[in-house]
Amino acid sequence: MKKLRVSVTDVARNFAGCVNRARYQNLSFVLLKNGAPVAELTPSTEKVCRGSDLAASIAKARLSDQEAKTWRRELQAARAAMGGPKDKWQ
């Protein structure tokens, strides 16, 4: 991955552009304050699992009737344990 050295001032002036370049061009930025590195802006490597990904995986699964019943029971228990957010604005 390519790392570009840029001043904090330049990043502040072009923050959205730097974030986009990090995400779409897989660039990292080393932020410099008075010529010394102080921070780094790097693209995230975290994988995201969406509901549609989970649904596709479940559709491919070959579970016995007993396994499917157990899975459903455990899913219902997990949902009940999670509950909803305490504040609807969160």
DRENGUVEX-992842 format. One record per atom (N, C-alpha, C): residue in one letter; atom name; x negated, y, z. Coordinates in steps of 0.001 Angstrom, whole numbers, plus 500000, padded with zeros to 6 digits. Layout:
// DRENGUVEX-992842
{rec "A", "CA", {X, Y, Z}} ...
***
This chain:
// DRENGUVEX-992842
{rec "M", "N", {499160, 498828, 500000}} {rec "M", "CA", {500000, 500000, 500000}} {rec "M", "C", {499112, 501239, 500000}} {rec "K", "N", {499477, 502172, 499173}} {rec "K", "CA", {498695, 503390, 499048}} {rec "K", "C", {499017, 504341, 500202}} {rec "K", "N", {497977, 504936, 500786}} {rec "K", "CA", {498135, 505904, 501867}} {rec "K", "C", {497659, 507266, 501395}} {rec "L", "N", {498540, 508244, 501511}} {rec "L", "CA", {498204, 509610, 501151}} {rec "L", "C", {497969, 510413, 502424}} {rec "R", "N", {496936, 511223, 502425}} {rec "R", "CA", {496627, 512074, 503579}} {rec "R", "C", {497201, 513456, 503298}} {rec "V", "N", {498124, 513900, 504142}} {rec "V", "CA", {498784, 515187, 503941}} {rec "V", "C", {498883, 515924, 505268}} {rec "S", "N", {498937, 517247, 505169}} {rec "S", "CA", {499042, 518042, 506395}} {rec "S", "C", {500466, 517960, 506945}} {rec "V", "N", {500582, 518131, 508239}} {rec "V", "CA", {501888, 518154, 508896}} {rec "V", "C", {502747, 519260, 508282}} {rec "T", "N", {502149, 520374, 507974}} {rec "T", "CA", {502884, 521497, 507378}} {rec "T", "C", {503483, 521106, 506037}} {rec "D", "N", {502699, 520433, 505180}} {rec "D", "CA", {503209, 520002, 503875}} {rec "D", "C", {504351, 519000, 504031}} {rec "V", "N", {504220, 518095, 504971}} {rec "V", "CA", {505280, 517106, 505199}} {rec "V", "C", {506542, 517811, 505694}} {rec "A", "N", {506381, 518761, 506597}} {rec "A", "CA", {507542, 519489, 507119}} {rec "A", "C", {508280, 520221, 505998}} {rec "R", "N", {507551, 520781, 505066}} {rec "R", "CA", {508167, 521512, 503957}} {rec "R", "C", {508847, 520585, 502957}} {rec "N", "N", {508376, 519339, 502865}} {rec "N", "CA", {508877, 518393, 501860}} {rec "N", "C", {509295, 517062, 502491}} {rec "F", "N", {509901, 517125, 503671}} {rec "F", "CA", {510162, 515909, 504427}} {rec "F", "C", {511037, 514914, 503657}} {rec "A", "N", {512153, 515365, 503098}} {rec "A", "CA", {513047, 514454, 502376}} {rec "A", "C", {512322, 513797, 501206}} {rec "G", "N", {511501, 514560, 500517}} {rec "G", "CA", {510742, 513991, 499398}} {rec "G", "C", {509749, 512937, 499859}} {rec "C", "N", {509095, 513189, 500987}} {rec "C", "CA", {508143, 512202, 501526}} {rec "C", "C", {508858, 510918, 501932}} {rec "V", "N", {510013, 511068, 502569}} {rec "V", "CA", {510781, 509884, 502969}} {rec "V", "C", {511202, 509093, 501736}} {rec "N", "N", {511664, 509773, 500713}} {rec "N", "CA", {512061, 509082, 499484}} {rec "N", "C", {510879, 508379, 498823}} {rec "R", "N", {509741, 509025, 498800}} {rec "R", "CA", {508551, 508402, 498196}} {rec "R", "C", {508117, 507186, 499009}} {rec "A", "N", {508216, 507283, 500336}} {rec "A", "CA", {507869, 506140, 501181}} {rec "A", "C", {508802, 504974, 500877}} {rec "R", "N", {510081, 505271, 500764}} {rec "R", "CA", {511056, 504196, 500548}} {rec "R", "C", {510972, 503606, 499142}} {rec "Y", "N", {511022, 504464, 498122}} {rec "Y", "CA", {511161, 503968, 496758}} {rec "Y", "C", {509841, 503692, 496050}} {rec "Q", "N", {508759, 504348, 496475}} {rec "Q", "CA", {507462, 504127, 495839}} {rec "Q", "C", {506514, 503340, 496731}} {rec "N", "N", {506998, 502941, 497920}} {rec "N", "CA", {506212, 502151, 498867}} {rec "N", "C", {504897, 502848, 499231}} {rec "L", "N", {504989, 504154, 499507}} {rec "L", "CA", {503819, 504947, 499886}} {rec "L", "C", {503814, 505187, 501394}} {rec "S", "N", {502639, 505300, 501952}} {rec "S", "CA", {502483, 505717, 503349}} {rec "S", "C", {501816, 507084, 503366}} {rec "F", "N", {502180, 507867, 504354}} {rec "F", "CA", {501588, 509189, 504517}} {rec "F", "C", {500891, 509258, 505859}} {rec "V", "N", {499614, 509630, 505851}} {rec "V", "CA", {498873, 509889, 507079}} {rec "V", "C", {498981, 511383, 507306}} {rec "L", "N", {499588, 511772, 508421}} {rec "L", "CA", {499823, 513181, 508726}} {rec "L", "C", {498625, 513757, 509466}} {rec "L", "N", {498131, 514883, 508950}} {rec "L", "CA", {496935, 515512, 509503}} {rec "L", "C", {497275, 516830, 510190}} {rec "K", "N", {496722, 517021, 511366}} {rec "K", "CA", {496839, 518290, 512092}} {rec "K", "C", {495421, 518789, 512293}} {rec "N", "N", {495109, 519940, 511729}} {rec "N", "CA", {493742, 520479, 511772}} {rec "N", "C", {492732, 519476, 511222}} {rec "G", "N", {493143, 518743, 510194}} {rec "G", "CA", {492263, 517793, 509522}} {rec "G", "C", {492142, 516434, 510186}} {rec "A", "N", {492741, 516250, 511353}} {rec "A", "CA", {492650, 514969, 512073}} {rec "A", "C", {493981, 514219, 511974}} {rec "P", "N", {493930, 512908, 511758}} {rec "P", "CA", {495171, 512126, 511688}} {rec "P", "C", {495890, 512108, 513038}} {rec "V", "N", {497219, 512370, 512994}} {rec "V", "CA", {498011, 512377, 514227}} {rec "V", "C", {499212, 511434, 514164}} {rec "A", "N", {499652, 511084, 512964}} {rec "A", "CA", {500810, 510204, 512826}} {rec "A", "C", {500819, 509612, 511429}} {rec "E", "N", {501729, 508668, 511239}} {rec "E", "CA", {501840, 508039, 509932}} {rec "E", "C", {503312, 507824, 509605}} {rec "L", "N", {503681, 508097, 508365}} {rec "L", "CA", {505019, 507840, 507858}} {rec "L", "C", {504894, 506669, 506892}} {rec "T", "N", {505507, 505544, 507245}} {rec "T", "CA", {505377, 504347, 506423}} {rec "T", "C", {506757, 503790, 506090}} {rec "P", "N", {506879, 503081, 504965}} {rec "P", "CA", {508164, 502474, 504629}} {rec "P", "C", {508487, 501329, 505596}} {rec "S", "N", {509743, 501157, 505864}} {rec "S", "CA", {510184, 500086, 506756}} {rec "S", "C", {510127, 498753, 506019}} {rec "T", "N", {509678, 497735, 506710}} {rec "T", "CA", {509655, 496390, 506127}} {rec "T", "C", {510731, 495512, 506741}} {rec "E", "N", {511590, 496135, 507555}} {rec "E", "CA", {512646, 495379, 508225}} {rec "E", "C", {513668, 494892, 507206}} {rec "K", "N", {514026, 493624, 507308}} {rec "K", "CA", {515040, 493048, 506441}} {rec "K", "C", {516409, 493288, 507063}} {rec "V", "N", {517375, 493541, 506210}} {rec "V", "CA", {518725, 493814, 506675}} {rec "V", "C", {519635, 492680, 506230}} {rec "C", "N", {520451, 492201, 507138}} {rec "C", "CA", {521437, 491170, 506815}} {rec "C", "C", {522813, 491813, 506889}} {rec "R", "N", {523463, 491884, 505760}} {rec "R", "CA", {524803, 492471, 505710}} {rec "R", "C", {525849, 491373, 505880}} {rec "G", "N", {527066, 491777, 506131}} {rec "G", "CA", {528159, 490810, 506272}} {rec "G", "C", {528310, 489952, 505038}} {rec "S", "N", {528130, 490540, 503865}} {rec "S", "CA", {528250, 489768, 502618}} {rec "S", "C", {527139, 488720, 502509}} {rec "D", "N", {525944, 489024, 503039}} {rec "D", "CA", {524854, 488040, 503048}} {rec "D", "C", {525222, 486851, 503930}} {rec "L", "N", {525787, 487157, 505099}} {rec "L", "CA", {526201, 486106, 506016}} {rec "L", "C", {527304, 485251, 505398}} {rec "A", "N", {528287, 485911, 504766}} {rec "A", "CA", {529390, 485182, 504133}} {rec "A", "C", {528873, 484249, 503040}} {rec "A", "N", {527915, 484709, 502252}} {rec "A", "CA", {527346, 483870, 501186}} {rec "A", "C", {526619, 482666, 501772}} {rec "S", "N", {525893, 482869, 502865}} {rec "S", "CA", {525183, 481762, 503509}} {rec "S", "C", {526160, 480749, 504083}} {rec "I", "N", {527221, 481242, 504695}} {rec "I", "CA", {528220, 480337, 505273}} {rec "I", "C", {528905, 479535, 504172}} {rec "A", "N", {529196, 480196, 503046}} {rec "A", "CA", {529861, 479510, 501940}} {rec "A", "C", {529008, 478361, 501405}} {rec "K", "N", {527687, 478493, 501485}} {rec "K", "CA", {526780, 477445, 500994}} {rec "K", "C", {526565, 476318, 502001}} {rec "A", "N", {526893, 476580, 503262}} {rec "A", "CA", {526628, 475607, 504322}} {rec "A", "C", {527524, 474387, 504159}} {rec "R", "N", {526969, 473233, 504434}} {rec "R", "CA", {527719, 471972, 504399}} {rec "R", "C", {527820, 471466, 505823}} {rec "L", "N", {528911, 471840, 506502}} {rec "L", "CA", {529098, 471449, 507891}} {rec "L", "C", {530151, 470360, 507978}} {rec "S", "N", {529932, 469455, 508908}} {rec "S", "CA", {530969, 468463, 509180}} {rec "S", "C", {532134, 469174, 509864}} {rec "D", "N", {533282, 468516, 509958}} {rec "D", "CA", {534433, 469129, 510627}} {rec "D", "C", {534090, 469509, 512057}} {rec "Q", "N", {533378, 468640, 512759}} {rec "Q", "CA", {533023, 468910, 514148}} {rec "Q", "C", {532064, 470100, 514251}} {rec "E", "N", {531072, 470155, 513358}} {rec "E", "CA", {530135, 471278, 513357}} {rec "E", "C", {530851, 472599, 513056}} {rec "A", "N", {531792, 472568, 512117}} {rec "A", "CA", {532536, 473773, 511762}} {rec "A", "C", {533379, 474254, 512940}} {rec "K", "N", {534020, 473330, 513651}} {rec "K", "CA", {534824, 473700, 514821}} {rec "K", "C", {533945, 474291, 515919}} {rec "T", "N", {532785, 473688, 516139}} {rec "T", "CA", {531856, 474199, 517150}} {rec "T", "C", {531359, 475581, 516767}} {rec "W", "N", {531004, 475758, 515506}} {rec "W", "CA", {530524, 477054, 515027}} {rec "W", "C", {531588, 478124, 515211}} {rec "R", "N", {532843, 477807, 514852}} {rec "R", "CA", {533936, 478774, 514990}} {rec "R", "C", {534153, 479149, 516459}} {rec "R", "N", {534126, 478154, 517343}} {rec "R", "CA", {534311, 478404, 518777}} {rec "R", "C", {533194, 479300, 519315}} {rec "E", "N", {531949, 479033, 518913}} {rec "E", "CA", {530819, 479844, 519365}} {rec "E", "C", {530886, 481261, 518805}} {rec "L", "N", {531340, 481411, 517575}} {rec "L", "CA", {531493, 482739, 516983}} {rec "L", "C", {532555, 483539, 517740}} {rec "Q", "N", {533667, 482908, 518045}} {rec "Q", "CA", {534722, 483599, 518801}} {rec "Q", "C", {534220, 484014, 520179}} {rec "A", "N", {533456, 483138, 520839}} {rec "A", "CA", {532905, 483468, 522157}} {rec "A", "C", {531924, 484634, 522059}} {rec "A", "N", {531107, 484651, 521018}} {rec "A", "CA", {530139, 485744, 520833}} {rec "A", "C", {530859, 487064, 520591}} {rec "R", "N", {531902, 487035, 519776}} {rec "R", "CA", {532682, 488256, 519521}} {rec "R", "C", {533310, 488780, 520808}} {rec "A", "N", {533872, 487875, 521603}} {rec "A", "CA", {534508, 488288, 522862}} {rec "A", "C", {533479, 488875, 523820}} {rec "A", "N", {532284, 488285, 523859}} {rec "A", "CA", {531237, 488757, 524768}} {rec "A", "C", {530720, 490134, 524348}} {rec "M", "N", {530665, 490394, 523038}} {rec "M", "CA", {530168, 491680, 522551}} {rec "M", "C", {531124, 492806, 522895}} {rec "G", "N", {532385, 492597, 522710}} {rec "G", "CA", {533337, 493679, 522929}} {rec "G", "C", {533100, 494804, 521945}} {rec "G", "N", {533826, 495873, 522121}} {rec "G", "CA", {533664, 497024, 521253}} {rec "G", "C", {532843, 498096, 521942}} {rec "P", "N", {532549, 499170, 521248}} {rec "P", "CA", {531817, 500278, 521881}} {rec "P", "C", {532677, 500921, 522964}} {rec "K", "N", {532047, 501374, 524018}} {rec "K", "CA", {532766, 502027, 525111}} {rec "K", "C", {533307, 503376, 524680}} {rec "D", "N", {532572, 504029, 523807}} {rec "D", "CA", {532983, 505344, 523301}} {rec "D", "C", {533220, 505204, 521798}} {rec "K", "N", {534442, 505502, 521346}} {rec "K", "CA", {534754, 505302, 519939}} {rec "K", "C", {533918, 506172, 518992}} {rec "W", "N", {533193, 507154, 519524}} {rec "W", "CA", {532363, 508024, 518685}} {rec "W", "C", {530943, 507513, 518553}} {rec "Q", "N", {530639, 506392, 519138}} {rec "Q", "CA", {529279, 505837, 519032}} {rec "Q", "C", {529163, 504933, 517844}} 
***
